[in-house]
């Protein structure tokens, strides 16, 4: 079994009470930990690729 090192960067997120409750309910309904849910949401974000070709 391989050991995954997840804690590359630890962040703290401040949530409004309603947001925290929604996350907690979702986690209870799905049986998934909040960390996994948040990580999946972040992975689903689309970002614009920067143009790495610099005009000479």
Secondary structure, 3 states (H helix, E strand, C coil): CCCCCCCCCCCCCCCCHHHHHHHHHHHHHHCCCHHHHHHHHHHCCCCCCCCCCCCC
